[in-house]
């Protein structure tokens, strides 16, 4: 009898070992395989049945889980001009676009640049159906600490309670908030390339567009949308300037290069967050208040504090040359190395871009081009980022390498066209997002 019990125990041990081995092998699959799959998806960027168009994700973690992943984000830039008291007695309806979906959502509202407390009388989230119109039956009123009203202190932010709802992939969400009284300067993101709206009175839970008669291409107060999605391995953050922000791309069409990347990663259920700010620099704070804090200052807030971030793609430095008039390339690359160090301290992988051509731009001259060339030389050396995506090579004209190909130029010699942004988003090697090699800093 003892012998039979011994055999049974041995069999149980073998089964446990087999299960452990299977789990380990399955774990390797998350890091990519010969088929090109990065995080267990199809590997070719195509969408499965759950990721098609407006179809919501299948499974998701319970609301008590800590598996939040960012689906959309925008960096606070400064204060909105001509609204020194905010929008008392009015409703703001922000239109944002998801990269991935989920079965619960939470919203971050920021009063970072405010000088007085901001009272939010009511807030809501709904799936968009074009402009300010909501899809019928999707309107949800948000709460904050289980209360419909919240006060955000000057310089602070608030995250809503989790809201169970079916958040679709690749779709618009409407984030609305009513401000019943003056709240001081409005923290906003300029150059949204997306139309949002204002209405008089409390129209927070109004699903129709009728009252929203005042459009503006900005995002007010809202800085992040996170979702619960058990299939999501995390998020990629695109960190940069106006080229990352998508300036000169077609309005309301989601044709920025991070949007192209999001489409490629959708089958992998990977969130993509755009933290570009027009005019932003690696080293210099905006002197006008319209180009955000320096990249080295805002990196933790806008990248490392985002939900589920695993990788950051950095495309920053052109404005240090063109606006900051920096002539020492070493200062720029040292600043970029500091971003890499900050990311490594939090276990985040860094993919960095070469600086794209601007030879047809009005600020071009031999000095600015020389600085750009030397920054790019150091970036390509592998001593700045873990991995390099050569956006310069992707966009440049082979017959005039200091300029973009004409088809990729929006017309100002600096910002890409829709075709240029598509080329950038398509050029990035998805395998670079999951490598283990680190930059030789």
HELIX and SHEET records of a PDB file:
HELIX    1   1 UNK A    2  UNK A   29  1                                  28    
HELIX    2   2 UNK A  242  UNK A  245  1                                   4    
HELIX    3   3 UNK A  257  UNK A  265  1                                   9    
HELIX    4   4 UNK A  266  UNK A  268  5                                   3    
HELIX    5   5 UNK A  295  UNK A  299  1                                   5    
HELIX    6   6 UNK A  300  UNK A  304  3                                   5    
HELIX    7   7 UNK A  318  UNK A  322  1                                   5    
HELIX    8   8 UNK A  329  UNK A  345  1                                  17    
HELIX    9   9 UNK A  366  UNK A  380  1                                  15    
HELIX   10  10 UNK A  391  UNK A  395  1                                   5    
HELIX   11  11 UNK A  406  UNK A  408  5                                   3    
HELIX   12  12 UNK A  418  UNK A  427  1                                  10    
HELIX   13  13 UNK A  430  UNK A  433  5                                   4    
SHEET    1   A 4 UNK A  68  UNK A  73  0                                        
SHEET    2   A 4 UNK A 222  UNK A 228 -1                                        
SHEET    3   A 4 UNK A 102  UNK A 110 -1                                        
SHEET    4   A 4 UNK A 157  UNK A 159 -1                                        
SHEET    1   B 4 UNK A  68  UNK A  73  0                                        
SHEET    2   B 4 UNK A 222  UNK A 228 -1                                        
SHEET    3   B 4 UNK A 102  UNK A 110 -1                                        
SHEET    4   B 4 UNK A 163  UNK A 167 -1                                        
SHEET    1   C 3 UNK A  78  UNK A  79  0                                        
SHEET    2   C 3 UNK A 187  UNK A 189 -1                                        
SHEET    3   C 3 UNK A 219  UNK A 220 -1                                        
SHEET    1   D 6 UNK A 140  UNK A 141  0                                        
SHEET    2   D 6 UNK A 122  UNK A 127 -1                                        
SHEET    3   D 6 UNK A 172  UNK A 179 -1                                        
SHEET    4   D 6 UNK A  90  UNK A  97 -1                                        
SHEET    5   D 6 UNK A 196  UNK A 200 -1                                        
SHEET    6   D 6 UNK A 214  UNK A 216 -1                                        
SHEET    1   E 2 UNK A 118  UNK A 120  0                                        
SHEET    2   E 2 UNK A 150  UNK A 152 -1                                        
SHEET    1   F 5 UNK A 271  UNK A 276  0                                        
SHEET    2   F 5 UNK A 235  UNK A 240  1                                        
SHEET    3   F 5 UNK A 309  UNK A 315  1                                        
SHEET    4   F 5 UNK A 349  UNK A 353  1                                        
SHEET    5   F 5 UNK A 387  UNK A 389  1                                        
SHEET    1   G 2 UNK A 396  UNK A 397  0                                        
SHEET    2   G 2 UNK A 400  UNK A 404 -1                                        
END                                                                             
